[in-house]
Amino acid sequence: MFPLKRMLSLREAAEYVGITLLRLRSLRLVGAGPHAAMRNKNGVMFRIEDLDDYVDSLYRRANISHTEQARHRNEWRGRLAALPEEARGGISDSFMQILTRDELLEKGANRGFRVLFLGGLCLIFLSHTPLIWRL
């Protein structure tokens, strides 16, 4: 198979995984989510194998067997295939939303605390700066 046929754009990757586009962007922002294979002028591209590995890791983390995972993923792909092309972007798999929410909270909280801590240090530093006292 031609290599670029096995690559998906950001929107297609979100649809393939079963999450919303905003959720996938949020995961990428905090350093979580599937590994991006390449960046080009049109955006980020993902390998289908990387997306499958990511979904598999989420299911393993939730302690769900491979047979149950395969059943659930096939059911999701069947529901997705039954929808018209224009309606696919708005639908997401609620189970995958829950699994990615946990990862987003875990990684996002860590980054959020770092930002708050550094912001607090900057505020303390600036509050003791004589230049601000003159304003």
C-alpha positions as semicolon CSV with decimal commas, in nm:
position;residue;x (nm);y (nm);z (nm)
1;M;0,000;0,000;0,000
2;F;0,119;0,350;-0,079
3;P;0,265;0,500;0,244
4;L;0,054;0,818;0,244
5;K;-0,266;0,612;0,219
6;R;-0,181;0,483;0,566
7;M;-0,161;0,840;0,701
8;L;-0,453;1,037;0,841
9;S;-0,497;1,408;0,898
10;L;-0,585;1,549;1,239
11;R;-0,958;1,543;1,166
12;E;-0,947;1,190;1,020
13;A;-0,737;1,068;1,314
14;A;-0,988;1,205;1,564
15;E;-1,268;1,032;1,375
16;Y;-1,068;0,707;1,354
17;V;-0,995;0,704;1,728
18;G;-1,350;0,806;1,817
19;I;-1,287;1,138;1,988
20;T;-1,368;1,494;1,894
21;L;-1,121;1,711;1,709
22;L;-1,101;1,947;2,006
23;R;-1,011;1,657;2,236
24;L;-0,731;1,542;2,006
25;R;-0,594;1,896;1,985
26;S;-0,611;1,926;2,364
27;L;-0,425;1,598;2,406
28;R;-0,153;1,716;2,170
29;L;-0,129;2,047;2,358
30;V;-0,050;1,877;2,690
31;G;0,187;1,623;2,535
32;A;-0,045;1,323;2,542
33;G;-0,237;1,137;2,276
34;P;-0,116;0,947;1,975
35;H;0,229;1,006;1,829
36;A;0,225;1,234;1,523
37;A;0,423;1,086;1,236
38;M;0,493;1,408;1,049
39;R;0,406;1,772;1,013
40;N;0,355;1,931;0,678
41;K;0,214;2,260;0,554
42;N;-0,140;2,120;0,575
43;G;-0,107;2,007;0,937
44;V;-0,020;1,700;1,136
45;M;-0,038;1,347;0,996
46;F;-0,080;1,025;1,194
47;R;0,002;0,668;1,098
48;I;-0,287;0,425;1,135
49;E;-0,054;0,187;1,323
50;D;0,029;0,461;1,577
51;L;-0,340;0,534;1,628
52;D;-0,411;0,163;1,679
53;D;-0,125;0,139;1,930
54;Y;-0,259;0,441;2,116
55;V;-0,612;0,299;2,134
56;D;-0,470;-0,037;2,243
57;S;-0,272;0,130;2,523
58;L;-0,588;0,306;2,646
59;Y;-0,779;-0,022;2,654
60;R;-0,490;-0,198;2,833
61;R;-0,478;0,084;3,086
62;A;-0,851;0,033;3,150
63;N;-0,786;-0,343;3,189
64;I;-1,008;-0,446;2,899
65;S;-0,936;-0,766;2,707
66;H;-0,840;-0,776;2,340
67;T;-1,160;-0,956;2,243
68;E;-1,377;-0,694;2,412
69;Q;-1,163;-0,422;2,254
70;A;-1,203;-0,574;1,908
71;R;-1,579;-0,609;1,957
72;H;-1,616;-0,250;2,072
73;R;-1,394;-0,106;1,796
74;N;-1,577;-0,303;1,526
75;E;-1,909;-0,182;1,664
76;W;-1,779;0,176;1,656
77;R;-1,653;0,145;1,298
78;G;-1,988;-0,005;1,195
79;R;-2,180;0,285;1,346
80;L;-1,942;0,530;1,182
81;A;-1,970;0,365;0,840
82;A;-2,351;0,382;0,858
83;L;-2,345;0,761;0,891
84;P;-2,330;0,996;0,593
85;E;-1,992;1,161;0,534
86;E;-2,098;1,508;0,652
87;A;-2,241;1,380;0,985
88;R;-1,929;1,190;1,091
89;G;-1,736;1,486;1,227
90;G;-1,980;1,561;1,507
91;I;-2,007;1,214;1,657
92;S;-1,767;1,059;1,906
93;D;-1,734;0,732;2,092
94;S;-1,834;0,801;2,453
95;F;-1,608;0,526;2,586
96;M;-1,303;0,672;2,410
97;Q;-1,400;1,018;2,534
98;I;-1,387;0,885;2,891
99;L;-1,053;0,710;2,841
100;T;-0,892;1,015;2,683
101;R;-1,045;1,246;2,946
102;D;-0,856;1,056;3,214
103;E;-0,530;1,092;3,022
104;L;-0,598;1,458;2,954
105;L;-0,666;1,530;3,320
106;E;-0,356;1,340;3,429
107;K;-0,118;1,515;3,189
108;G;-0,302;1,848;3,185
109;A;-0,307;1,881;3,564
110;N;0,068;1,834;3,573
111;R;0,124;2,103;3,312
112;G;-0,137;2,328;3,472
113;F;0,030;2,312;3,812
114;R;0,364;2,399;3,652
115;V;0,214;2,702;3,478
116;L;0,046;2,818;3,800
117;F;0,366;2,771;3,997
118;L;0,577;2,967;3,748
119;G;0,307;3,234;3,725
120;G;0,309;3,264;4,103
121;L;0,686;3,299;4,108
122;C;0,667;3,572;3,844
123;L;0,399;3,752;4,045
124;I;0,610;3,737;4,361
125;F;0,915;3,861;4,171
126;L;0,726;4,147;4,008
127;S;0,554;4,250;4,330
128;H;0,896;4,310;4,490
129;T;1,034;4,506;4,195
130;P;1,086;4,880;4,267
131;L;0,973;4,973;3,914
132;I;0,618;4,866;3,994
133;W;0,613;5,074;4,314
134;R;0,655;5,391;4,106
135;L;0,350;5,309;3,890
